[in-house]
Amino acid sequence: MSGVPISISGRMNQVQIVPRTCVPLYHKPAPRYVKCGATITPLRQIGSARYRRGMERGYLSSGDVIVACATPPGAGALALVRLSGPGSLDLLAGRFSRPLAIRDAPGHSVVYGRILDASGSTADEVTVSVFRSPRSYTGEDSADIVCHGSAVVVDAVLSACESAGARKALPGEFSFRAFANGKMDLARAEAVAELARARSSEARADALSRLAGSLSRDISSIRSAMLEVLAAVEVRLDYGEDEVDGDLSAEEGKLTSLRGRLDGLASSWRVGRLVDQGAVVAVAGRTNAGKSSLFNRLLREERSIVSDVHGTTRDYIEAVVDLGGVPVRLFDTAGLRESADPVEAEGVRRSRLVLEGADVVLYLADGTAGLAPGEDPSAEPALAGKTVIRVWTKVDLPDAKDAPAGWLPFSSLTGEGIGTLCDAILDGFGILGETGGHGTRIASERHRRLIESSGCSLGEAMEALSSGLPLDAVALDLREALDALGELLGEGLGDGILETIFSGFCVGK
């Protein structure tokens, strides 16, 4: 070979590696598939016959016109029905009161008219946003039909489209087509689903950042730098030391920097996952310790009944609250005590099950009564191994005692201690100070696994280089690191993996 053996195309997901020897084709633990020859070109040709054979009627049937409702089911003022695929606008024109208006409409224009059913009767009055290929979400001709929000109306519009030849879209099939047509890489496509299910401001911000391409840019930047190192290694493999300087100390420094960047992305998963999936916080303690009052204070609404009567809460109550950007399932539980009342005893049993599943437990003690004889949160079996925050309540009352060491003073009436308590909860999650302004974060287990795999292969390449092993070994490790990052962006994935990823999306996305 002559020249630099690696090149990067300017188009998305088209990376060409020209190896010197046999190298792994895809990053799979077992069996290890190899490709011998001059060129490996992991281009994403999702619509090829090779892929279609595996999924004849599924996600890879890109010639079909697909239709789905993109808004949640139920009554509403408006609903959106999405249509996409080759010939979709002609299909829609056949079920529209003004067919020429649809056929002649330029992209990114809106047309008013009526959807007609198979018999020619009006299904609904609608507006249609027309999008022309390739300037659409999916990269195909497509239309967004805005109709009235009744479930009956939506069904009528869907039936009209299906009777004209459209088929119901699979979950995430619109985003799959956007991915397959090169409108976005897989990391950005996954961010669409993450944004749709976001339950807190932090989760929304993270998903929007990834949708805008922050993660893809970081990964592409790391891959480009990694390819430069691989190019330097390959050059030294192709030419003798008398022709090329054999010193790779600069490349070793680059690899160290790249490993740090990968480790940083991988470590962001803990916070990103918590922000995306949420956490469980349970409020516990003896009867009349102020649990329901604290529960209401955190929710900023009177959700749980507050009474001086012991045992008022006989079952757990659940609500969701955004706490420092983390979606938290907050539980108010029954007071922990032995009771002869079978109803209260069942409530205590269920509450202990909640405590066992909680990420953080707030254990409350009445600041006016103090700790009961033998009361010790660490002795409660349901709290074993849990992160327990001890809260000393009712400190606004005149007869309240000073909070013992290790207890947080708190008043549900005045709000005293609420900020300290929220910080303690975030600290209990292990993310205090890590929400808010930040760089790129990941929330997907798939992303974490692939980034860690790439970092591991990169570390092996660094070790091989520093140990003086043959450069062939270094090149192999670098290619494995590159393959893992390529898989994150959607390169070289099989049908089954893609179907698994997109089947978790909402229908209409």
N, C-alpha and C positions, 0 to 999 in steps of 0.2 A: 504494500500500500504506500501511497505517497500523500503528503500533506497531513493536516490535522484530521484524525479519524472520527471526529464527532461533530455533528452540526445540529443546530436547533432551528426549525422552521419558524417563521413569524406567525403562522396561523395557530389557533387554539388546538391543543392536544395533538400536535403533530411533531413528535420528537424522533429523530433518526439517530440511531447509534450504530456505528460501523465498527464491529469488534475485530480483534485479531484472532481470537480463538473461540472455542465453543463456550457459550455463556448461557445462564438461565434465561429462559424466555419470559416467564412470569414468576413473581415472588410468591411461591407456594412452599410450605414446609415439606410436604411429601405427597406424591413423588416429585423429584426434582426434574422438571422438563427442561430440555436443552435444545438450542437451535444452533447448528453449525452452518457457517456460511459467511458471506461478506457483509450482509446487512440485516439488521433487525429493525423493523419499522412498526412500532405499536400504534398505528393510526386507529382512531375510533370510527370504524365503518359499521355502525350499529345496524344499518338497514340492509346489510349484505345477505346473500342467500345462505351463507353459513350460519348466521344467527337466526334467520327466519325459519329454518328447518326445525329449530328447537321450540319455537313459540308461534305456531302457525296462526292461531287466533288470539294471541295475547298482545302484550305491549309492543311487539315488533311488527305488528300488522299495520305498517305506516300508510298503506294505501286506503284504509278505511276512513270514513267520516265519522267522528265520534261526537257525542253530545252528553252533557250532564248539567245538573243544577249546581252552581258554584256558591250558592248561599245556603245557610243552615235551613233544615226543614222546619215547617211551622208557619203560622200566619205572620204576615208583615206587610208593610206598605209596598215594597218592591222586592223582586227576586231577579237573579241573573242566571240565565241559561247560556252555557258556552258551547259553541260549535266549532270544530276544527278538522282540517284534512283537505286533501286534494279534491277539488270540486265542491267544497262545502258551500260556497256562495251560490253556485248554480242550484244546488240542492235546496238551499233556503229560499232562493227566488221562486222555486216551484211551489212553495207553501206561503208565499207572501202576496199581499194584495197589490203591491207595486213591484212586480218582478224586475222590470227594467231599472228601477231605482237601485235595487241591490246589485244587479249585474254591472251597471255603469258607475257605481259609487267608487270614488278613489279611496285609497287606504286612509285610516284615521279620520273617517267621516261618520256622521250619524244620520240614519234614515228612519223616518216615522212611517208606520203603516200597521197592518193587521196580519197576524199569523192565522193561516187557514188550515183546517184539518183536511183529512183525505176526501171528505165530501164537499169541500169548498166553503163550509160554514166557518164563521169567525171563532177562533179559540181565545184571542185576546188582542187588545190594542197594545202595541209595543214600540220601543225605539231600538234600533239595531246599530251597534258600533261595528263598522266594517274594518277589517285589517287585511292587508294584502301581503302575500309572501314576497320577500323574507322578513319584512318589517312587522312582525307580530310576535307575540309571546312564544308561540310554538315554532315559529319560522315557516308556518303554512298559512294558506288562506284561512281566515277564521272570522267568527262573529260573536259578539256578546249581545244577547237578547235581553233587554230589561223589560220584564212584564210585571203585572200585579202579583202581590206576594201570597195570595191564597194557594194552599196546597193543590186545590182542584185546578186552578189556572195553570200552575207550574206543570202539573201532570198533563194537561191538555197541550201545552206548548211542546213538552218532551215527546208526547205521542205523535204530534204533527211532524216533528223532525224524524222520528223513527219510522213513521209510515212512508217517508220520502226516501229512506235508505240509510239513515244514520244508525249507528249502534251505540248502546250505552257505554260510556267511557269507564275504564277500570280506575281504581284509586290511583291518583298521581299520574295518570296517563298523559295529561296535558304537559306537565313538567317533564315527563320522560321524553316526550317529543321535542321539547325545547332543548333538552340535553342531547338527544340523538341528532338533532339538526345543528348542533354547534352553537346554540344561542347562549348556553351557559355550561360550565363544567359540573361535575357531580357534586362537588362541595357546595356550590351555589344553589344547585337544585335542592339539595337536602335542607338548605337554609329556608327555602320556601315553606317546607313542612314545619320547621322549627318556629318560624314566624307565625304560622297559622295556629299553633298550639301554645304560643307564649302566654304565660299567666302572671307576669310581673313586668315592670318597666325595664329591669335589667335584662330579662330574657328577651324582651322585644328589641332592646338596643343591641344585644349580642347577635341576634338573628339578622337584624338589618345590616349590621356590619359585615357579617359573612355573606349575605345576599349581595351586598355591594362589591364583594370580591376581596375583602381584606385577607381572609385565610388563603384564598387562591393565589393572591399576589405574593404572600409570604412563602408559600410552598414553591411557587414558580421561581422566585428569587433564589431560594435555597437550592433548587434543582439546577438552575443555571450556573451557580457557583460550583456546585458539585460536578457538573459536566466539564467545567473548565479544569478542575483538578484531574478528572478522568482523562481529559485530552492530553494533559501534561504527562500523565503516566503512560498513556498509549504511545505518545511520541517517543518516549525513552525505550519502549518495548520495540518499536519499529527501527530505531536507529541506534547505532552503537555510541558509547560514551565519547568516541573520538569525533562524532558529528554533533551530538547534543550534550549540553551541560547536564550531568547526572544529579546535581544538587536539587533535592525536593523539599528543602527546609521551608520555603515560602508556602508550598502546598500543605505541609504539615500544619502551619499556622492557620491556613484557611479552614482545614478540616476541624481544628479545635474550635474555631469560631462557629462553624456550621453545627457542630455537635451541641454547643451551648444554645443556639437558636432552637434546635429541635427539642432539647430538654425543656426550654422555657415554654414552648407550645404544649408539650406533653403535660407539664405540671399545671397548666392553666385548666386542665380538664376537671380537676376537683371542684374548683369554683364554678366553672361553666356548667357542669352537670347539676350542681346544686341549684343554681339559678334557673336552669331549664326544667328540672324535674321537681324541685321543691323539697321541703323537709317537714317533719312532724314534730310539733312541740305540744307537750301535755302539761296541764296545770294540775298539780296534785297536792295533797295535804290532808290534815284531819278536817272534820266537819267544822263549818263556821270559821274557816281560816281566811276567808276573803277570796276564794278561788273564782267565784262567779263575777265578783266585782272587778278583779284583775282581767278576767276574760273579756268582759264588756269594755274595759278601758283600752285594751289592745285593739279591739274591733272598732272602737269609737261609736258603739251603738248598744242599746239595751237588748241584748240577745238572750242572755241567761237570767233566770229569775234570781233576785237577791233577797234574802230574808235572814232574820236573826235566828230563825228556827233551825236547829241542827238537822241535817239530813234532807235539806230541801232538794238538792240535786241527787236524783236516784239513778240516773243513767248519764252516760257521757253525751256532751253536745259538741258538734263539730262545726267549724267555720274556716274560711280561707282568708288570709290577710297577707298583704305585701309588706314584708318586714325588711327594710334596708335593701330592697330589690330582690329579695328571695320570696317566692310564693310559699307560704307556711300554712299547713293544715294545723289549726289550733284546736285543742280538745280541752273542754272543761269536764272534769271527772267527778264522780261521787266521792264524798269524804271517806278517807281510809279508816275504817273502824269495824269492829265485830258487831253484828246486829242480828237480833232474833227475828227481825222483820224479813220474811223471805224475798220481798220485792227489793228492799234496800240491799240485802246481801247479794242478790243477783247483779244489782247495779255496781256494787263494789268489785265483784268478780270480773265483770266486763271492763271496768275501769283499769283493773290491774293488767288485763290483756292489752289495753291501749298503751299503758306505761311501758310494757315490754317491747312494743313496736316503735316507741318514740326515739327520735334522734337526740332531743334535749328535753329534760323534765324540769319544770319550775316547781320546787317544793315549797309550799307556803306554811308559815307559822303565824298565829295571831299574836301581834306585838303587844296587845293589852293583857293577854292571858299567859304569854310565855310558852315555853316548851312543856308539854305534858311529861310526867315522870316516865322515863325510859324512852321518850320520843327521840328517834335518831333515824334520819332518812337513809343512812347507809345500812341500817338493819332491815329495811324493807326489801323482801326478796325480789319484787318486781323492778326495783331500781338497781339491782346488781349490775355492775359494769356500765351503767348509764352516765352520761354527762348530766349532772344535777346542779341546778342553780338554786341556792337557798335564799328565799325571799321573806323578809320580816315585814308584815303588813300592818296597816292601820296606824302608822306612825304619826298621823295628824291628830289623833285623839290625845287628850291631856294625860290619861293614865297609861299611855304606851311606854313600854320599857325600851331602853337602849338596845339597838341591834347587837347581838353577840358577834364576835369575830367570825368572818366568813359568811355573814348574812347581809343581804342587800336591803336597806331600809326602803319602804315603798308605801305610797298612799294612793289608793284608787280614787279617792275623792279629790285631792289637790293635784295629782299627777306627779308628786315628788318621787324622784328616782326612776321615772319612766325611761329617760335617756340612757341611764346607766344600765337598766335592765335590758333594753334592746341591744346595747353594745355587748352585754354579757351573753345574750343569746347568739349573736353573730360570732362572738368569740368561741362559743360552744360548738358552732358549726365549723370552726377553724378558718373563718374567712373575714374576720374583723379587719377593716381597712383595705380589703381586696375587691370590694364592689365600687361602683362609681366609675370615674375615669380610668381607663385601662387600655392596653393594646389588644391585639387579636386574642380571642379565647376560643377554645373548642368545647363542645358539649357532647359530642358523639363518641360512643365507645369505639366505633369503627375507626374514627379519626385518631383517637388515642392509641389504639393498637398499631395502626400503620405508622404513625409518627415514631412510636417507641421502637418498632421493628426497624425503621430506617436508621434511627439513632444507634441501635445495637450494631447494625451492619457497618455503619460509619465508624463506630468505635473499634470494630474488628479490623477495618482498613487502616485506622491510625496505628493500632498495635502491630499489624503486619509491616507497616512502613517503618516504624521505630525499631522493630526487631530485625530489620534487614532481610525479611522474607522476600522471595521472588516477586517482582512487580505484577506478575499474572495474578497472584493471590490478592494483591491490593485492588487490582482492576475488578476482579470478581465481586469483592465485598462492596465496592462502590456501585457496581451495577445493581446489586441487590438493594442497596439503599435507594437508588433511583427508581427501581421498580415499585417499591413500597409507596413512595410519594406519587408515582404515576397512578397507582391504584386508587389513592385517595381522591385524585382528580377525575377518576373514571376511566383510565386507560387500561386495556387488557382485561376487563372484567367479563366473566361468563354470564350467560343468560340468567341462571338461577340467582346469582348474587344481585343483579340489577332488579330482577322481579321482586326479590325480598325487600330491597331498599324502597322501591317505589310503591309497593303494595301497602306500606304503612302510611301513605299520604291520604289526605281527604279526597273524596270523589269531587271532581270539578277543579282540582289543582293540578 
